[in-house]
Amino acid sequence: MKRATPRLTQWVETRAANLGGISVLSSSPALVWAHGLGGCCDSDEARGMGSILDPAKLGRTILRLDLRGHGRSKSAHDNDSSSMVHQYTWSQLAKDMRKAAADSVSRSFYGGEALGAAVALEAAVAAQATRSIDASPGLVLMRPPLMLAQVAKHGSVDAKHLQEFLQIAHLVETEGFGSLEQAEAEDSTPFLNGADAAFCSVTKKELQQFRRAMDEDAFAAALRGYAASEQLGKELAIRFKEGLVNSPLSMAADAYGVPLTPGCPVLLLAVNGDDHHPVEAAEELAKLLPNAELEVADNLQHAKSTWATRISSFLRKAWMKEFLTKRVMPQ
């Protein structure tokens, strides 16, 4: 008997507020997703992220955004020198994410990888702080950045780690992408190493070509904006604890197998062998953030084979918790 050929997910090009991206419409609430620094939806597809963020596996609408200056959102980059760096801080990128979500879907979970994880966390905290209608019922933070964990725990970032971003920004500003690529070829742990460590089925050269789709000044500004977000990290962690822990509970204490502890549930995903986004960073955040669950993949194949199922289960439980804690249950 001939086996049926699996149907490939048909992502549709999407415009959401001032950002571009790709999406598939399905059930609500959606998962709104942001990529890492220098990436885009197309590079993530080449790396195999589509098999993890598959709407058929997750059972819901997926909106994957290109952050400003990246990919389909290249035109969203503001060339005004006075705002060049500020527009790429976590808080400003989070505003973009929230506007795009509000423009496209009714309710949504937020999620992201690397830089996108920090942006998703900031978006959730900002929405919760104002008790906005777009407050997320759950967060998925994949390969959270080391800087986020360091600043949340210690209030500062290791100077060497921070300096790396500023040095790369200066190199690209003065000499262009070619010099950065030459440096990466000579470095045993290049800047692209984090992307290589997870889901990567393409070569370093191919990833560099996706990155070259960005304007060099936008990439440099994104690096500087990332570094400038250091001062936001500690405040972000405090706001998350204070704002998301103190939500009221309904009369149902623990229904349908869903623990109803206060706050927004968080799923942290990490993979061994990732120098720029180490497991230790996810472990630190799991200790600091309330209602956090941590899933560590042994290796690339383990992540690819298990994370879609893990995310799907987490989102279902998070939505059930949202229903039980914020809506009147039938008597």
C-alpha positions in Angstrom: 0.0 0.0 0.0 1.4 3.4 -1.0 1.9 5.8 1.9 0.4 9.3 1.6 2.9 12.1 1.2 2.8 14.4 4.2 1.4 17.8 3.3 3.9 20.6 3.6 2.9 23.6 5.7 2.0 26.5 3.3 3.2 29.7 5.0 1.7 32.9 3.7 3.5 36.2 3.4 1.9 38.5 6.0 1.9 42.2 6.8 1.2 43.0 10.4 1.3 46.7 11.4 4.7 47.9 10.2 6.3 44.4 10.2 6.4 41.7 7.6 6.4 37.9 8.3 4.7 34.7 7.5 1.7 33.0 9.0 -0.8 30.1 8.9 -4.4 30.6 10.1 -5.8 28.0 12.5 -7.3 28.0 16.0 -7.0 30.8 18.5 -5.2 32.0 20.5 -2.3 32.4 18.1 1.4 32.0 18.8 3.3 35.2 17.8 7.0 34.5 17.3 10.2 36.5 16.9 13.5 35.3 15.6 17.1 36.0 16.8 19.5 38.9 16.1 20.4 39.0 12.4 17.9 36.3 11.5 14.6 36.3 9.8 11.7 34.0 9.0 13.4 32.7 5.8 16.7 31.9 7.6 14.7 30.2 10.4 13.0 28.1 7.7 16.3 27.1 6.2 17.5 26.1 9.8 14.5 23.9 10.2 12.5 26.0 12.7 9.3 25.4 10.6 9.2 21.8 11.8 9.0 23.0 15.4 6.7 25.9 14.8 4.4 23.8 12.6 0.7 25.0 13.0 -0.5 21.4 12.5 1.7 20.2 15.4 0.9 23.1 17.6 -2.8 23.2 16.7 -3.2 27.0 16.4 -2.5 30.1 14.3 1.2 30.9 14.0 2.4 34.4 13.2 6.1 34.6 12.7 7.4 38.1 12.5 10.6 39.6 11.0 11.8 42.2 13.5 12.4 45.7 12.2 15.3 46.0 9.9 15.3 42.2 9.3 14.0 40.2 6.4 10.5 41.4 5.2 10.6 44.2 7.8 13.7 45.8 6.3 11.7 48.9 5.4 10.7 49.4 9.1 14.3 50.5 9.9 14.4 54.2 10.8 17.4 56.0 9.3 17.2 58.9 11.7 20.6 58.9 13.5 19.0 60.1 16.8 16.9 57.0 17.0 19.1 54.5 15.3 20.1 52.5 18.4 17.0 53.2 20.5 14.7 51.6 18.0 16.5 48.2 18.5 16.3 48.0 22.3 14.2 45.1 23.6 11.4 47.5 24.8 11.1 49.1 21.3 11.1 45.8 19.5 8.5 44.6 21.9 6.2 47.5 21.0 6.5 46.5 17.4 5.6 42.9 18.3 2.5 44.0 20.3 1.3 46.2 17.5 1.8 43.5 14.9 -0.1 41.0 17.1 -3.0 43.4 17.7 -3.2 44.1 14.0 -3.5 40.4 13.1 -4.9 38.2 15.8 -7.4 38.6 18.7 -5.4 36.9 21.5 -2.0 35.4 21.4 0.8 33.7 23.2 4.2 35.4 22.8 7.3 33.5 22.0 10.8 33.8 20.5 14.3 32.5 20.1 17.5 34.2 21.4 16.9 38.0 21.0 13.3 37.1 20.2 12.9 35.5 23.6 13.9 38.8 25.3 11.6 40.7 23.1 8.7 38.3 23.8 9.3 38.6 27.6 9.4 42.4 27.4 6.1 42.4 25.4 4.4 40.2 27.9 5.6 42.3 30.9 4.6 45.6 29.3 1.1 44.3 28.5 0.6 42.9 32.0 1.9 46.1 33.6 -1.0 48.0 32.1 -3.5 45.1 32.4 -3.9 45.4 28.6 -6.2 43.1 26.7 -3.1 41.7 24.9 -1.6 40.3 28.1 -0.2 36.9 27.1 -1.7 33.8 28.7 1.8 32.1 28.3 5.3 32.6 27.1 7.7 30.3 25.1 11.3 31.4 25.5 13.7 29.4 23.3 17.4 29.6 23.8 17.1 32.8 26.0 20.2 35.0 25.7 22.9 34.9 28.3 22.7 38.7 28.7 19.1 38.4 29.9 20.0 35.8 32.6 23.1 37.7 33.7 21.4 41.1 34.1 18.3 39.6 35.7 20.4 37.8 38.4 23.2 40.3 38.9 22.0 43.6 37.6 24.8 43.7 35.1 26.4 41.8 32.2 29.9 40.3 31.9 31.9 43.1 30.3 33.6 40.8 27.9 30.2 39.4 26.6 28.8 42.9 26.2 32.0 44.2 24.4 31.7 41.5 21.8 28.5 43.0 20.5 29.9 46.5 20.4 33.1 45.3 18.7 31.1 43.5 16.0 28.9 46.6 15.5 32.0 48.7 15.0 33.5 46.2 12.6 30.4 46.1 10.4 30.1 49.9 10.5 33.6 50.6 9.4 34.5 47.6 7.2 31.2 45.8 6.3 29.9 42.3 6.4 32.9 40.9 4.6 35.3 41.6 7.5 32.9 40.1 10.0 32.6 36.9 7.9 36.4 36.8 7.7 36.6 37.1 11.5 34.0 34.3 11.9 36.0 32.0 9.6 39.1 32.5 11.8 37.3 32.2 15.2 36.7 28.8 16.8 33.5 30.1 18.3 32.1 32.6 15.8 29.2 35.0 16.3 27.0 32.6 14.2 27.9 29.7 16.5 24.6 30.0 18.5 22.6 29.6 15.3 24.8 26.7 14.2 24.1 24.9 17.5 20.4 24.6 17.1 18.3 23.3 14.2 20.9 24.2 11.7 20.6 22.2 8.4 22.4 24.9 6.3 26.0 26.0 6.0 27.5 29.0 7.8 27.9 30.7 4.4 24.1 30.4 3.7 23.3 31.9 7.1 25.7 34.7 6.3 23.8 35.4 3.0 20.5 35.7 4.9 22.2 38.1 7.3 23.4 40.2 4.3 19.8 40.9 3.4 20.0 43.4 6.2 21.5 46.9 5.6 24.8 47.0 7.4 23.8 50.1 9.4 20.6 48.3 10.5 22.6 45.3 11.7 25.1 47.4 13.6 22.2 49.4 15.2 20.6 46.1 16.2 23.8 45.0 17.9 24.1 48.3 19.7 20.4 48.3 20.7 20.9 44.8 22.1 23.8 45.9 24.2 21.9 49.0 25.3 19.2 46.8 26.7 21.5 45.7 29.5 20.0 48.4 31.8 16.5 47.0 31.1 17.1 43.5 32.2 17.0 43.8 35.9 13.9 46.0 35.8 12.3 43.5 33.4 12.8 40.6 35.8 11.4 42.7 38.8 8.4 43.8 36.8 7.8 40.3 35.6 7.8 38.9 39.2 5.7 41.7 40.6 3.2 42.0 37.7 2.7 38.4 36.7 2.8 36.8 40.1 0.0 38.8 41.7 -2.9 37.9 39.3 -6.0 36.7 41.2 -7.2 33.1 41.2 -10.6 31.9 40.6 -12.5 29.6 43.0 -11.1 26.6 41.1 -7.9 25.7 42.8 -6.5 22.9 40.6 -8.9 21.8 38.0 -8.4 19.5 35.0 -4.9 18.7 36.1 -3.8 22.3 35.6 -2.0 23.8 38.6 -3.5 27.3 39.2 -0.5 29.0 40.8 -0.6 32.8 40.2 1.1 34.3 37.2 1.8 33.8 33.5 3.3 30.4 32.7 6.7 30.3 31.0 8.3 27.5 29.0 12.1 27.8 28.7 13.8 25.7 26.0 17.6 25.2 25.8 19.9 22.8 24.0 23.4 21.6 25.0 26.4 22.8 23.0 25.1 26.4 22.5 27.9 28.8 23.5 26.0 32.0 23.0 22.8 30.8 24.6 23.9 28.2 27.2 21.7 25.9 29.2 23.0 27.8 32.3 21.2 30.9 31.1 17.9 29.1 30.9 18.4 27.5 34.2 19.0 30.9 35.9 15.9 32.3 34.3 13.9 29.3 35.4 14.9 30.1 39.0 14.0 33.7 38.7 10.8 33.6 36.8 7.6 32.4 38.5 5.7 29.5 36.9 8.7 28.6 34.7 9.1 25.1 33.2 12.5 24.2 31.8 13.1 21.7 28.9 16.7 20.9 28.0 17.5 19.0 24.8 20.5 16.7 24.8 21.4 17.6 21.3 20.0 19.0 18.0 18.1 15.9 17.0 16.5 15.6 20.5 15.3 19.2 20.2 13.9 18.7 16.7 12.0 15.5 17.7 10.5 16.7 21.0 10.1 20.5 21.2 7.0 20.8 19.0 5.1 18.4 21.2 6.4 20.1 24.3 5.3 23.5 23.1 1.9 22.3 22.1 1.2 20.7 25.5 2.4 23.7 27.3 0.2 26.1 25.3 -2.9 24.0 25.9 -2.3 23.9 29.6 -1.6 27.7 29.7 -4.8 28.4 27.8 -6.8 26.2 30.2 -5.3 28.0 33.1 -6.3 31.3 31.5 -9.9 30.1 31.2 -10.1 28.8 34.7 -8.6 31.8 36.4 -10.3 34.6 34.5 -13.7 33.3 33.6 -16.7 32.3 35.7 -16.9 28.5 35.8 -20.4 26.9 35.4 -21.9 25.9 38.7 
